[in-house]
Amino acid sequence: MASRPSKFCMDLDRNRWTLLDGVITRKTQNDGPMDGKTLSIDQVFGIEKTFVSRSEKSPLALPVVFFGVIVLLISWLIAMWWWVAAVPGFLIGVICLLWGLKKIFPKTHSVDAYKIIAPNTNPNEWMIVGSISEIMGFVEGVRTELQQKEKQAHQSVQ
């Protein structure tokens, strides 16, 4: 599925990418309005599709496990006097404990990424992470600029 070429995008790493007048600019969240790294389209050899591994871990998993254990202990103490009153606590404690144990370990998945290949650059700095239509449009825009550069080079040789 082809995307419409675009000149701007924001990737999953929250880097802002622009392509204006044959210059690719990458700005991170910490860059100021006039900061960022630039790369001329004349230096770019191509764009390579790759994958990046990402792991996600729930920040609430460990507190929920502790909460579930505490609720189970309190329910166990209540069950010594009156077991009927302890049933809701047991249910809540077991649900919290199981959910927390399920989410406590990080899950790893791969995400599409596109490396801009150019000499004397760190390829990891020039990597656009994600595959949403905005990013695909930006990649198509860079490819279009590369094709135009190739056509101009080919015409100047002839």
DSSP file with accessible surface (Angstrom, degrees, kcal/mol):
  #  RESIDUE AA STRUCTURE BP1 BP2  ACC     N-H-->O    O-->H-N    N-H-->O    O-->H-N    TCO  KAPPA ALPHA  PHI   PSI    X-CA   Y-CA   Z-CA
    1    1 A M              0   0  217      0, 0.0     2,-0.3     0, 0.0     0, 0.0   0.000 360.0 360.0 360.0 120.2    0.0    0.0    0.0
    2    2 A A        -     0   0   90    138,-0.0     2,-0.3     3,-0.0   135,-0.1  -0.575 360.0-149.0 -83.9 141.6    1.6    3.3   -1.1
    3    3 A S        -     0   0   23     -2,-0.3     3,-0.0   133,-0.2   131,-0.0  -0.773  27.0 -99.0-105.8 154.6    1.4    6.3    1.1
    4    4 A R        -     0   0  221     -2,-0.3   137,-0.2     1,-0.1   136,-0.2  -0.550  47.5-106.5 -70.0 133.2    1.2    9.9    0.0
    5    5 A P        -     0   0   78      0, 0.0     2,-0.3     0, 0.0   133,-0.2  -0.353  45.1-175.1 -61.1 137.0    4.7   11.5    0.2
    6    6 A S        -     0   0   34    131,-2.0   135,-0.2   128,-0.1   136,-0.1  -0.875  30.2-144.9-131.1 168.5    4.9   13.9    3.1
    7    7 A K  S    S+     0   0   79     -2,-0.3    12,-2.3     1,-0.1     2,-0.3   0.490  80.4  45.6-111.0  -8.0    7.6   16.3    4.5
    8    8 A F  E     +A   18   0A 111     10,-0.2     2,-0.3   126,-0.1    10,-0.2  -0.983  56.8 151.0-137.4 148.9    7.0   16.0    8.2
    9    9 A C  E     -A   17   0A   6      8,-1.9     8,-3.1    -2,-0.3     2,-0.4  -0.974  31.3-138.3-165.1 164.7    6.4   13.2   10.7
   10   10 A M  E     -A   16   0A  75     -2,-0.3     6,-0.2     6,-0.2   125,-0.1  -0.998  26.4-150.3-128.1 125.1    6.9   12.1   14.3
   11   11 A D    >   -     0   0    6      4,-2.0     3,-1.8    -2,-0.4   119,-0.2  -0.220  34.4 -91.7 -89.5-177.8    8.1    8.6   15.0
   12   12 A L  T 3  S+     0   0   91    117,-2.6   118,-0.1     1,-0.3    -1,-0.1   0.702 125.4  59.5 -69.3 -18.4    7.5    6.3   18.0
   13   13 A D  T 3  S-     0   0   66    116,-0.3    -1,-0.3     2,-0.1     3,-0.1   0.311 118.5-113.3 -86.2   5.2   10.6    7.6   19.7
   14   14 A R    <   +     0   0  154     -3,-1.8     2,-0.4     1,-0.3    -2,-0.1   0.808  66.9 148.5  63.6  32.9    9.1   11.1   19.6
   15   15 A N        -     0   0   22     13,-0.1    -4,-2.0   114,-0.1     2,-0.5  -0.828  43.4-136.0 -91.3 136.7   11.6   12.4   17.2
   16   16 A R  E     -AB  10  27A 139     11,-3.0    11,-2.5    -2,-0.4     2,-0.4  -0.829  20.8-165.5 -95.2 128.7   10.4   15.0   14.7
   17   17 A W  E     +AB   9  26A   1     -8,-3.1    -8,-1.9    -2,-0.5     2,-0.3  -0.931   8.2 179.2-116.4 134.9   11.5   14.5   11.1
   18   18 A T  E     -AB   8  25A  26      7,-2.1     7,-2.5    -2,-0.4     2,-0.4  -0.978  16.1-163.0-132.8 150.4   11.3   17.1    8.4
   19   19 A L  E     + B   0  24A   1    -12,-2.3     2,-0.4    -2,-0.3     5,-0.2  -0.906  27.8 154.7-132.6  99.7   12.3   17.1    4.8
   20   20 A L  E >   - B   0  23A  87      3,-2.0     3,-1.4    -2,-0.4    -2,-0.1  -0.997  65.9  -9.8-132.4 131.8   12.5   20.6    3.3
   21   21 A D  T 3  S-     0   0  166     -2,-0.4    -1,-0.1     1,-0.3    20,-0.1   0.848 128.3 -52.9  53.7  38.3   14.6   21.8    0.4
   22   22 A G  T 3  S+     0   0   12      1,-0.2    19,-3.2    18,-0.1     2,-0.4   0.691 113.9 114.0  76.5  17.1   16.5   18.6    0.1
   23   23 A V  E <   -BC  20  40A  51     -3,-1.4    -3,-2.0    17,-0.2     2,-0.5  -0.984  54.2-150.0-126.0 126.8   17.6   18.5    3.8
   24   24 A I  E     -BC  19  39A   0     15,-3.3    15,-2.3    -2,-0.4     2,-0.4  -0.821  16.6-166.7 -92.8 128.9   16.4   16.0    6.4
   25   25 A T  E     -BC  18  38A  27     -7,-2.5    -7,-2.1    -2,-0.5     2,-0.5  -0.967   6.5-165.3-120.0 134.2   16.2   17.3    9.9
   26   26 A R  E     -BC  17  37A  20     11,-2.9    11,-2.5    -2,-0.4     2,-0.4  -0.977   7.4-176.6-119.6 124.6   15.8   15.2   13.0
   27   27 A K  E     -B   16   0A  61    -11,-2.5   -11,-3.0    -2,-0.5     2,-0.1  -0.982   9.7-154.6-121.9 131.6   14.9   16.8   16.3
   28   28 A T    >   -     0   0   41     -2,-0.4     3,-1.0   -13,-0.2   -13,-0.1  -0.392  37.5 -97.5 -90.7 177.2   14.6   15.0   19.6
   29   29 A Q  T 3  S+     0   0  132      1,-0.2    -1,-0.1    -2,-0.1   -14,-0.1   0.815 123.2  52.4 -64.5 -30.4   12.4   16.0   22.6
   30   30 A N  T 3  S+     0   0  152      2,-0.0    -1,-0.2     0, 0.0     2,-0.2   0.553  87.0 103.9 -85.3  -8.7   15.4   17.7   24.3
   31   31 A D    <   -     0   0   54     -3,-1.0    -4,-0.1     1,-0.1     0, 0.0  -0.493  67.9-128.6 -75.9 145.7   16.4   19.8   21.3
   32   32 A G    >   -     0   0   23     -2,-0.2     3,-1.0     1,-0.1    -1,-0.1  -0.154  37.7 -85.7 -79.7-178.1   15.5   23.5   21.2
   33   33 A P  T 3  S+     0   0  113      0, 0.0    -1,-0.1     0, 0.0    -2,-0.1   0.832 130.3  34.7 -62.6 -31.7   13.7   25.3   18.4
   34   34 A M  T 3  S+     0   0  175      2,-0.0     2,-0.1     0, 0.0    -3,-0.0   0.358 105.9  89.1-104.3   4.5   16.9   25.9   16.4
   35   35 A D    <   +     0   0   94     -3,-1.0     2,-0.2    -7,-0.1    -4,-0.1  -0.329  45.1  96.3 -92.9-179.6   18.7   22.7   17.4
   36   36 A G        -     0   0   32     -2,-0.1     2,-0.4    -9,-0.1    -9,-0.2  -0.521  68.0 -80.9 122.8 167.8   18.6   19.3   15.8
   37   37 A K  E     -C   26   0A  88    -11,-2.5   -11,-2.9    -2,-0.2     2,-0.3  -0.862  38.7-157.6-107.2 142.5   20.7   17.3   13.3
   38   38 A T  E     -C   25   0A  95     -2,-0.4     2,-0.3   -13,-0.2   -13,-0.2  -0.869  10.0-174.1-120.3 154.0   20.6   17.8    9.6
   39   39 A L  E     -C   24   0A   5    -15,-2.3   -15,-3.3    -2,-0.3     2,-0.2  -0.962  23.9-128.6-147.0 123.6   21.5   15.6    6.7
   40   40 A S  E >>  -C   23   0A  38     -2,-0.3     3,-1.4   -17,-0.2     4,-0.6  -0.467  16.4-129.9 -73.3 144.2   21.5   16.6    3.1
   41   41 A I  G >4 S+     0   0    8    -19,-3.2     3,-0.6     1,-0.3    -1,-0.1   0.769 106.9  68.2 -66.0 -20.9   19.6   14.4    0.7
   42   42 A D  G 34 S+     0   0  113    -20,-0.4    -1,-0.3     1,-0.2   -19,-0.1   0.771  98.9  50.2 -68.4 -25.1   22.7   14.4   -1.5
   43   43 A Q  G <4 S+     0   0   98     -3,-1.4     2,-0.3    75,-0.1    -1,-0.2   0.639  89.9  99.3 -84.6 -16.6   24.6   12.4    1.1
   44   44 A V    <<  -     0   0    0     -3,-0.6    74,-0.2    -4,-0.6     3,-0.1  -0.558  46.5-175.1 -80.3 132.1   21.9    9.8    1.5
   45   45 A F        -     0   0  149     72,-3.2     2,-0.3     1,-0.3    73,-0.2   0.764  60.5 -57.9 -90.8 -34.0   22.4    6.5   -0.4
   46   46 A G  E     -D  117   0B  19     71,-1.1    71,-2.9     2,-0.0     2,-0.4  -0.988  48.3 -87.8 174.6-176.9   19.0    4.9    0.5
   47   47 A I  E     -D  116   0B  25     -2,-0.3     2,-0.5    69,-0.2    69,-0.2  -0.984  32.7-161.0-123.5 131.3   16.5    3.8    3.1
   48   48 A E  E     -D  115   0B  94     67,-2.5    67,-3.0    -2,-0.4     2,-0.3  -0.941  14.4-133.3-116.7 131.3   16.6    0.3    4.5
   49   49 A K  E     +D  114   0B 107     -2,-0.5     2,-0.3    65,-0.2    65,-0.2  -0.658  39.0 154.6 -82.9 136.0   13.7   -1.3    6.3
   50   50 A T  E     -D  113   0B  36     63,-3.1    63,-2.6    -2,-0.3     2,-0.4  -0.827  35.7-112.1-145.7-177.8   14.7   -3.0    9.6
   51   51 A F  E     -D  112   0B 123     -2,-0.3     2,-0.4    61,-0.2    61,-0.2  -0.953  15.8-156.7-127.1 147.1   13.1   -4.1   12.9
   52   52 A V  E     -D  111   0B  30     59,-2.7    59,-2.8    -2,-0.4     2,-0.4  -0.978  17.4-132.4-122.2 134.4   13.5   -2.8   16.4
   53   53 A S  E     -D  110   0B  92     -2,-0.4     2,-0.4    57,-0.2    57,-0.2  -0.740  25.3-174.5 -87.8 132.4   12.7   -4.8   19.5
   54   54 A R  E     -D  109   0B  67     55,-3.1    55,-2.7    -2,-0.4     2,-0.4  -0.972   9.6-156.2-125.6 140.4   10.7   -3.1   22.2
   55   55 A S  E     -D  108   0B  82     -2,-0.4     2,-0.4    53,-0.2    53,-0.2  -0.958   5.3-160.7-118.3 138.9    9.8   -4.4   25.6
   56   56 A E  E     +D  107   0B 126     51,-2.6    51,-2.5    -2,-0.4     2,-0.4  -0.966   9.2 179.9-120.1 132.0    6.9   -3.2   27.6
   57   57 A K        -     0   0  139     -2,-0.4    47,-0.1    49,-0.2    48,-0.1  -0.999  29.8-121.3-131.7 134.1    6.5   -3.6   31.3
   58   58 A S    >   -     0   0   32     45,-1.1     3,-1.0    -2,-0.4     4,-0.4  -0.591  11.7-153.5 -76.7 125.8    3.6   -2.4   33.4
   59   59 A P  T 3  S+     0   0  116      0, 0.0    -1,-0.2     0, 0.0     3,-0.1   0.705  94.4  55.3 -71.5 -16.8    4.7    0.0   36.1
   60   60 A L  T 3> S+     0   0  107      1,-0.2     4,-2.1     2,-0.1     5,-0.2   0.533  82.6  89.4 -90.7  -6.4    1.6   -1.0   38.2
   61   61 A A  H <> S+     0   0    1     -3,-1.0     4,-2.1    42,-0.2    43,-0.2   0.933  87.8  44.2 -61.2 -50.8    2.3   -4.8   38.2
   62   62 A L  H  > S+     0   0   87     -4,-0.4     4,-2.3     1,-0.2     5,-0.2   0.938 114.3  48.3 -65.6 -44.4    4.5   -4.9   41.4
   63   63 A P  H  > S+     0   0   73      0, 0.0     4,-2.6     0, 0.0    -1,-0.2   0.897 111.6  51.5 -61.6 -36.0    2.3   -2.7   43.5
   64   64 A V  H  X S+     0   0   34     -4,-2.1     4,-2.8     2,-0.2    -2,-0.2   0.889 108.0  51.8 -68.3 -37.2   -0.8   -4.7   42.5
   65   65 A V  H  X S+     0   0   16     -4,-2.1     4,-2.4    -5,-0.2    -1,-0.2   0.944 111.9  46.4 -62.1 -46.4    1.0   -7.9   43.5
   66   66 A F  H  X S+     0   0  121     -4,-2.3     4,-2.5     1,-0.2    -2,-0.2   0.920 112.5  50.3 -62.5 -42.1    1.8   -6.5   46.9
   67   67 A F  H  X S+     0   0  111     -4,-2.6     4,-2.7    -5,-0.2    -2,-0.2   0.921 110.2  50.5 -61.0 -44.0   -1.8   -5.2   47.2
   68   68 A G  H  X S+     0   0    0     -4,-2.8     4,-2.3     2,-0.2    -2,-0.2   0.905 110.7  48.6 -61.8 -41.0   -3.2   -8.6   46.3
   69   69 A V  H  X S+     0   0   60     -4,-2.4     4,-2.4     2,-0.2    -2,-0.2   0.926 112.5  48.3 -65.8 -42.0   -1.0  -10.4   48.9
   70   70 A I  H  X S+     0   0   94     -4,-2.5     4,-2.6     2,-0.2     5,-0.2   0.924 111.8  49.1 -64.7 -43.2   -2.0   -7.9   51.6
   71   71 A V  H  X S+     0   0   23     -4,-2.7     4,-2.7     1,-0.2    -1,-0.2   0.910 111.3  50.5 -63.8 -39.2   -5.7   -8.3   50.8
   72   72 A L  H  X S+     0   0   38     -4,-2.3     4,-2.2    -5,-0.2    -1,-0.2   0.907 110.8  48.8 -64.9 -40.9   -5.3  -12.1   50.8
   73   73 A L  H  X S+     0   0  101     -4,-2.4     4,-2.2     2,-0.2    -2,-0.2   0.926 113.0  46.7 -64.5 -43.8   -3.6  -11.9   54.3
   74   74 A I  H  X S+     0   0   88     -4,-2.6     4,-2.5     1,-0.2    -2,-0.2   0.916 112.7  50.3 -64.1 -41.6   -6.3   -9.7   55.7
   75   75 A S  H  X S+     0   0    4     -4,-2.7     4,-2.4    -5,-0.2    -1,-0.2   0.878 108.1  53.2 -64.5 -35.7   -9.0  -12.0   54.2
   76   76 A W  H  X S+     0   0  140     -4,-2.2     4,-0.9     2,-0.2    -1,-0.2   0.918 109.6  48.1 -65.8 -40.8   -7.3  -15.0   55.8
   77   77 A L  H >< S+     0   0   81     -4,-2.2     3,-0.6     1,-0.2     4,-0.5   0.902 113.0  47.7 -65.3 -40.7   -7.4  -13.3   59.2
   78   78 A I  H >X S+     0   0   67     -4,-2.5     4,-2.7     1,-0.2     3,-1.3   0.875 104.0  62.3 -66.2 -35.1  -11.1  -12.4   58.7
   79   79 A A  H 3< S+     0   0   29     -4,-2.4     4,-0.3     1,-0.3    -1,-0.2   0.759  90.9  67.3 -64.7 -22.7  -11.8  -16.0   57.6
   80   80 A M  T << S+     0   0  108     -4,-0.9    -1,-0.3    -3,-0.6    -2,-0.2   0.835 114.6  27.7 -65.9 -30.4  -10.7  -17.2   61.0
   81   81 A W  T <4 S+     0   0  211     -3,-1.3     2,-0.3    -4,-0.5    -2,-0.2   0.855 142.3   1.9 -96.5 -47.7  -13.7  -15.4   62.6
   82   82 A W    >X  -     0   0  160     -4,-2.7     4,-0.7     1,-0.1     3,-0.6  -0.827  57.1-166.5-148.4 105.3  -16.3  -15.4   59.8
   83   83 A W  H 3> S+     0   0  177     -4,-0.3     4,-0.8    -2,-0.3     3,-0.5   0.789  85.3  64.0 -68.4 -26.8  -15.5  -17.0   56.4
   84   84 A V  H >4 S+     0   0   69      1,-0.2     3,-0.7     2,-0.2    -1,-0.2   0.897 101.6  50.5 -65.3 -38.0  -18.5  -15.5   54.6
   85   85 A A  H <4 S+     0   0   47     -3,-0.6     4,-0.5     1,-0.2    -1,-0.2   0.739 106.9  56.6 -71.7 -19.8  -17.1  -12.0   55.1
   86   86 A A  H 3X S+     0   0    1     -4,-0.7     4,-2.4    -3,-0.5    -1,-0.2   0.658  84.0  83.2 -87.4 -14.1  -13.7  -13.1   53.8
   87   87 A V  H <X S+     0   0   60     -4,-0.8     4,-2.5    -3,-0.7     5,-0.2   0.922  90.4  47.6 -60.6 -48.6  -14.9  -14.4   50.4
   88   88 A P  H  > S+     0   0   74      0, 0.0     4,-2.7     0, 0.0     5,-0.2   0.920 112.8  50.4 -60.6 -38.4  -14.9  -10.9   48.6
   89   89 A G  H  > S+     0   0   16     -4,-0.5     4,-2.8     2,-0.2    -2,-0.2   0.900 109.4  50.5 -64.8 -40.3  -11.5  -10.2   49.9
   90   90 A F  H  X S+     0   0   70     -4,-2.4     4,-2.7     2,-0.2     5,-0.2   0.928 111.9  48.1 -61.6 -43.8  -10.2  -13.6   48.7
   91   91 A L  H  X S+     0   0  109     -4,-2.5     4,-2.5     2,-0.2     5,-0.2   0.944 114.5  44.6 -63.5 -46.7  -11.7  -12.9   45.2
   92   92 A I  H  X S+     0   0   89     -4,-2.7     4,-2.6    -5,-0.2     5,-0.2   0.925 114.6  49.7 -64.3 -42.5  -10.2   -9.4   45.0
   93   93 A G  H  X S+     0   0    0     -4,-2.8     4,-2.6    -5,-0.2    -2,-0.2   0.919 112.2  46.6 -63.4 -43.2   -6.8  -10.6   46.3
   94   94 A V  H  X S+     0   0   64     -4,-2.7     4,-2.9     2,-0.2     5,-0.3   0.924 113.0  49.4 -66.7 -42.3   -6.6  -13.5   43.9
   95   95 A I  H  X S+     0   0  115     -4,-2.5     4,-2.5    -5,-0.2     5,-0.2   0.940 114.3  45.1 -62.7 -46.0   -7.6  -11.4   40.9
   96   96 A C  H  X S+     0   0   26     -4,-2.6     4,-2.5    -5,-0.2     5,-0.2   0.920 114.3  49.2 -63.5 -43.1   -5.0   -8.7   41.8
   97   97 A L  H  X S+     0   0   43     -4,-2.6     4,-2.5    -5,-0.2    -2,-0.2   0.938 113.6  44.9 -63.3 -46.3   -2.3  -11.3   42.4
   98   98 A L  H  X S+     0   0  110     -4,-2.9     4,-2.0     2,-0.2    -2,-0.2   0.918 114.8  47.7 -65.9 -43.3   -2.9  -13.1   39.1
   99   99 A W  H  X S+     0   0   99     -4,-2.5     4,-1.9    -5,-0.3    -1,-0.2   0.933 113.8  48.0 -62.8 -44.7   -3.1   -9.9   37.1
  100  100 A G  H  X S+     0   0    0     -4,-2.5     4,-1.2    -5,-0.2    -2,-0.2   0.906 111.6  48.9 -63.7 -42.0    0.0   -8.5   38.7
  101  101 A L  H  < S+     0   0   82     -4,-2.5     4,-0.5    -5,-0.2    -1,-0.2   0.860 111.0  51.7 -66.1 -33.1    2.0  -11.7   38.1
  102  102 A K  H  < S+     0   0  136     -4,-2.0     3,-0.3    -5,-0.2    -1,-0.2   0.883 117.7  37.3 -68.4 -37.2    0.8  -11.8   34.5
  103  103 A K  H  < S+     0   0   72     -4,-1.9   -45,-1.1     1,-0.2   -42,-0.2   0.522  94.8  84.1 -93.9  -6.1    2.0   -8.2   33.9
  104  104 A I  S  < S+     0   0   32     -4,-1.2    -1,-0.2   -43,-0.2    -2,-0.1   0.836  79.7  69.9 -72.2 -28.5    5.2   -8.2   36.0
  105  105 A F  S    S-     0   0  145     -4,-0.5   -47,-0.2    -3,-0.3   -49,-0.1  -0.713  92.5-112.1 -92.2 136.0    7.4   -9.7   33.3
  106  106 A P        -     0   0   69      0, 0.0     2,-0.5     0, 0.0   -49,-0.2  -0.339  22.9-140.4 -68.8 144.9    8.2   -7.5   30.3
  107  107 A K  E     -D   56   0B 115    -51,-2.5   -51,-2.6    -4,-0.1     2,-0.4  -0.907  13.7-150.6-105.5 132.5    6.7   -8.4   26.9
  108  108 A T  E     +D   55   0B  99     -2,-0.5     2,-0.3   -53,-0.2   -53,-0.2  -0.859  21.5 164.4-106.5 135.2    8.9   -8.0   23.8
  109  109 A H  E     -D   54   0B  80    -55,-2.7   -55,-3.1    -2,-0.4     2,-0.3  -0.958  32.5-115.4-141.9 160.2    7.7   -7.2   20.3
  110  110 A S  E     -D   53   0B  75     -2,-0.3     2,-0.4   -57,-0.2   -57,-0.2  -0.774  22.8-161.7-102.8 146.3    9.2   -6.0   17.2
  111  111 A V  E     -D   52   0B  20    -59,-2.8   -59,-2.7    -2,-0.3     2,-0.1  -0.960  26.1-108.3-124.2 140.8    8.4   -2.7   15.5
  112  112 A D  E     +D   51   0B  40     -2,-0.4    18,-2.9   -61,-0.2     2,-0.3  -0.381  41.8 177.8 -65.0 144.6    9.2   -1.7   11.9
  113  113 A A  E     -DE  50 129B   0    -63,-2.6   -63,-3.1    16,-0.2     2,-0.4  -0.974  21.4-143.7-145.7 158.7   11.9    0.9   11.5
  114  114 A Y  E     -DE  49 128B   6     14,-2.5    14,-3.1    -2,-0.3     2,-0.5  -0.988  11.2-153.0-130.2 121.6   13.6    2.6    8.6
  115  115 A K  E     -DE  48 127B  45    -67,-3.0   -67,-2.5    -2,-0.4     2,-0.7  -0.801  10.6-141.5 -94.1 133.5   17.3    3.5    8.5
  116  116 A I  E     -D   47   0B   1     10,-2.8     2,-0.6    -2,-0.5   -69,-0.2  -0.850  22.3-145.0 -91.8 115.5   18.5    6.4    6.4
  117  117 A I  E     +D   46   0B  57    -71,-2.9   -72,-3.2    -2,-0.7   -71,-1.1  -0.750  36.1 144.5 -90.8 120.9   21.8    5.2    5.0
  118  118 A A    >   -     0   0   11     -2,-0.6     3,-0.8   -74,-0.2   -74,-0.2  -0.984  49.6 -97.8-150.2 150.2   24.5    7.9    4.6
  119  119 A P  T 3  S+     0   0   57      0, 0.0     3,-0.1     0, 0.0   -76,-0.0  -0.376 101.8  15.2 -70.7 151.1   28.3    7.9    5.0
  120  120 A N  T 3  S+     0   0  173      1,-0.2     2,-0.3    -2,-0.1     0, 0.0   0.788 101.8 112.7  59.5  31.3   29.9    9.1    8.3
  121  121 A T  S <  S-     0   0   38     -3,-0.8    -1,-0.2     5,-0.0    -3,-0.1  -0.952  74.4-112.7-128.4 153.7   26.6    8.9   10.2
  122  122 A N    >>  -     0   0   76     -2,-0.3     3,-1.2     1,-0.2     4,-1.1  -0.770  24.0-149.7 -81.1 116.9   25.5    6.7   13.1
  123  123 A P  T 34 S+     0   0   58      0, 0.0    -7,-0.3     0, 0.0    -1,-0.2   0.808  94.5  58.9 -62.3 -26.9   22.7    4.6   11.5
  124  124 A N  T >4 S+     0   0  108      1,-0.2     3,-0.6     2,-0.1    -2,-0.0   0.771 102.8  52.9 -73.8 -24.1   20.9    4.3   14.9
  125  125 A E  T <4 S+     0   0   66     -3,-1.2     2,-0.2     1,-0.2    -1,-0.2   0.797 109.0  50.2 -75.1 -29.3   20.6    8.1   15.1
  126  126 A W  T 3< S+     0   0   10     -4,-1.1   -10,-2.8   -10,-0.1     2,-0.5  -0.338  83.9 121.3-106.1  49.8   19.0    8.2   11.6
  127  127 A M  E <   -E  115   0B  21     -3,-0.6     2,-0.6    -2,-0.2   -12,-0.2  -0.963  49.8-153.1-117.8 125.2   16.4    5.6   12.3
  128  128 A I  E     -E  114   0B   0    -14,-3.1   -14,-2.5    -2,-0.5     2,-0.5  -0.873  17.7-153.5 -97.1 117.6   12.7    6.3   11.9
  129  129 A V  E     +E  113   0B   2     -2,-0.6  -117,-2.6   -16,-0.2  -116,-0.3  -0.829  48.6  41.3-102.3 125.2   10.7    4.0   14.2
  130  130 A G        -     0   0    0    -18,-2.9    -2,-0.1    -2,-0.5  -119,-0.0  -0.570  58.9-127.8 130.5 167.9    7.2    3.0   13.4
  131  131 A S        +     0   0   63     -2,-0.2    -1,-0.1     4,-0.0   -18,-0.1   0.097  55.4 130.9-139.4  25.6    4.9    2.0   10.5
  132  132 A I  S  > S-     0   0   85      1,-0.1     4,-2.5     4,-0.0     3,-0.3  -0.312  73.5-101.1 -75.4 167.4    1.9    4.4   10.8
  133  133 A S  H  > S+     0   0   94      1,-0.2     4,-2.4     2,-0.2     5,-0.2   0.842 120.7  58.0 -62.4 -32.4    0.8    6.2    7.6
  134  134 A E  H  > S+     0   0   87      2,-0.2     4,-1.7     1,-0.2    -1,-0.2   0.934 111.2  41.9 -62.6 -44.3    2.5    9.5    8.7
  135  135 A I  H  > S+     0   0    0     -3,-0.3     4,-2.6     2,-0.2    -2,-0.2   0.913 113.2  52.6 -70.3 -41.7    5.9    7.7    8.9
  136  136 A M  H  X S+     0   0   38     -4,-2.5     4,-2.4     1,-0.2  -133,-0.2   0.892 108.5  51.9 -62.5 -37.1    5.3    5.7    5.7
  137  137 A G  H  X S+     0   0    2     -4,-2.4     4,-2.1    -5,-0.2  -131,-2.0   0.899 109.2  49.5 -65.4 -39.6    4.4    9.0    3.9
  138  138 A F  H  X S+     0   0    0     -4,-1.7     4,-2.3  -133,-0.2    -2,-0.2   0.928 110.6  49.9 -64.8 -43.0    7.7   10.6    5.1
  139  139 A V  H  X S+     0   0    0     -4,-2.6     4,-2.6     1,-0.2    -2,-0.2   0.916 110.7  50.0 -62.2 -41.2    9.7    7.5    4.0
  140  140 A E  H  X S+     0   0   51     -4,-2.4     4,-2.4     1,-0.2    -1,-0.2   0.888 108.5  53.5 -64.2 -36.5    8.0    7.8    0.6
  141  141 A G  H  X S+     0   0    2     -4,-2.1     4,-2.2     2,-0.2    -2,-0.2   0.915 109.8  46.8 -63.7 -41.7    8.8   11.5    0.4
  142  142 A V  H  X S+     0   0    0     -4,-2.3     4,-2.4     2,-0.2    -2,-0.2   0.922 112.0  50.8 -66.9 -41.3   12.5   10.7    1.1
  143  143 A R  H  X S+     0   0   79     -4,-2.6     4,-2.4     2,-0.2    -2,-0.2   0.898 109.1  51.6 -63.0 -38.5   12.5    8.0   -1.6
  144  144 A T  H  X S+     0   0   43     -4,-2.4     4,-2.4     2,-0.2    -1,-0.2   0.926 109.8  49.1 -63.6 -43.5   10.9   10.4   -4.0
  145  145 A E  H  X S+     0   0   36     -4,-2.2     4,-2.3     1,-0.2    -2,-0.2   0.892 110.7  51.2 -61.8 -40.0   13.6   12.9   -3.3
  146  146 A L  H  X S+     0   0   22     -4,-2.4     4,-2.4     2,-0.2    -2,-0.2   0.896 109.5  49.9 -64.9 -39.4   16.3   10.2   -3.8
  147  147 A Q  H  X S+     0   0  113     -4,-2.4     4,-2.5     2,-0.2    -2,-0.2   0.905 110.8  49.4 -65.7 -40.0   14.7    9.2   -7.2
  148  148 A Q  H  X S+     0   0   95     -4,-2.4     4,-2.4     2,-0.2    -2,-0.2   0.906 110.8  50.1 -64.8 -40.1   14.7   12.8   -8.3
  149  149 A K  H  X S+     0   0   50     -4,-2.3     4,-2.3     2,-0.2    -2,-0.2   0.920 111.3  49.3 -63.1 -39.8   18.4   13.1   -7.2
  150  150 A E  H  X S+     0   0  143     -4,-2.4     4,-2.5     1,-0.2    -2,-0.2   0.905 110.3  50.4 -67.6 -39.8   19.2    9.9   -9.2
  151  151 A K  H  X S+     0   0  136     -4,-2.5     4,-2.6     2,-0.2    -1,-0.2   0.915 110.9  48.8 -64.6 -42.3   17.4   11.2  -12.3
  152  152 A Q  H  X S+     0   0  126     -4,-2.4     4,-2.1     2,-0.2    -2,-0.2   0.903 112.2  48.4 -65.4 -39.3   19.3   14.5  -12.1
  153  153 A A  H  X S+     0   0   52     -4,-2.3     4,-1.3     2,-0.2    -2,-0.2   0.908 112.5  49.1 -66.1 -39.3   22.6   12.7  -11.8
  154  154 A H  H  X S+     0   0  114     -4,-2.5     4,-1.4     1,-0.2    -2,-0.2   0.898 112.0  48.1 -68.1 -38.0   21.7   10.4  -14.7
  155  155 A Q  H  < S+     0   0  135     -4,-2.6    -1,-0.2     1,-0.2    -2,-0.2   0.861 109.3  53.1 -70.9 -34.5   20.7   13.4  -16.9
  156  156 A S  H  < S+     0   0   96     -4,-2.1    -1,-0.2     1,-0.2    -2,-0.2   0.803 106.2  53.9 -72.7 -25.2   23.9   15.3  -16.1
  157  157 A V  H  <        0   0  122     -4,-1.3    -1,-0.2    -5,-0.2    -2,-0.2   0.882 360.0 360.0 -72.5 -36.7   26.0   12.2  -17.1
  158  158 A Q     <        0   0  165     -4,-1.4    -3,-0.1    -5,-0.1    -2,-0.1   0.538 360.0 360.0 -79.7 360.0   24.4   12.0  -20.5
